[in-house]
């Protein structure tokens, strides 16, 4: 990876994911990828501020981030059942799946220790 660029990775492998429906991802309004369970997508971007958006066509999550040169931001996206999902599933045969977006811990060494 070029040291003047940064990267963003979104992974959909969390054990709490219901493994149904696609999750559409974008960064700064540009389509990044459509994820089914078990998939991930990585994009090289310029350092600086960015807006990450994920949705499952029913619910959306937005996340603002500011990337440093060489930084690799990793996220986990999850489709979850919510309160009432099972009752609606029994009544209509379909229930809402809520979306979670969690930033994974940074694995870079602490720069303040130098």
PyMOL commands that set and color helices and strands:
alter all, ss='L'
color gray80, all
select helices_A, chain A and resi 85-92+111-113
alter helices_A, ss='H'
color red, helices_A
select strands_A, chain A and resi 5-11+23-27+30-35+40-46+48-55+60-67+72-81+97-103
alter strands_A, ss='S'
color yellow, strands_A
deselect
rebuild
show_as cartoon
